[in-house]
Amino acid sequence: MLNPNSIAHTVGVLSLVTSLTILFPTLVNTFKITTSNSNRLTLKISHLGILLTICLGLIHGLLITQNTNIDFYKINTYWIYGGGLFVFNLLIFLAFTFSELKRDLKKLNYFNYAVLLLLVCHVGTKIIF
């Protein structure tokens, strides 16, 4: 039978991979790939990627907290889980404000970079600790 922690970590890696679709509009604008319908398509792909990242992140968080003995007396516990919750909340905020942010791609890019930087920090703390 599969180890529940390995399933949780696999779902977390899938969430990390799908979070890279957030950068899709930035890459299209950077490399000037334009067609008649490309802007709408790239924003739709990015929005679906955000929703899939949120779903996988929620599953990852639930599986990790159910299958791990959490020691609340260690400061590393708060650092790792707090960082993950902060990234999750930012992704939810991004999903709700995506329709307003898609009009201003510069703000959307800054927000995407912040989410991805915090996601890398979350993964890094999980690897280090």
Secondary structure, DSSP 4 states (H G I P E B T S, - for coil): ---HHHHHHHHHHHHHHHHGGGGHHHHHHHTT---SSHHHHHHHHHHHHHHHHHHHHHHHHHHHHHHS---TTSHHHHHHHHHHHHHHHHHHHHHHHHHHHTT-HHHHHHHHHHHHHHHHHHHHHHHH-
